[in-house]
């Protein structure tokens, strides 16, 4: 996950120093440390050093279970292979994100516009392995290969030798028989020079 949704940290255990925490005070060092742990490794059982300011006692290490409570996308209905994911097909649930499968898509933005590679059951999380970029170029299709530069665009017709989705590299054969590669930029359109 490159960016986490808004979080609520779940701590299970007795943490007496939390009782002394003042709202509006400087950022809570315990919460800051827990956020660091979440970024560094997966949530789970951790030992947290607790040092209550001003009491002169050494740090006490307590066991805690750290979890991430957040929202994630699920299928509102059964999604069949080949269907393009649209907003109406998704629902939002709240739960512990660390309990989701490793390759689960958390945000609806991650899956909108993707194509289902297999059946996704109603209420299931959407796993990245069950999705693919929809094909914009089919093998043997007539395509346009474009080359752009400052102030000019050159295009030529070609035949696709591969299928591909957005940003995929696809080989093409020009009318002159040359084999070139281009990056998919739209339906039957490629950008040369890649």
PyMOL commands that set and color helices and strands:
alter all, ss='L'
color gray80, all
select helices_A, chain A and resi 16-20+29-40+87-89+97-99+108-110+128-130
alter helices_A, ss='H'
color red, helices_A
select strands_A, chain A and resi 8-12+45-50+60-75+90-96+114-116+131-133+135-137+142-149+152-160+164-165+169-174+179-186+189-192
alter strands_A, ss='S'
color yellow, strands_A
deselect
rebuild
show_as cartoon
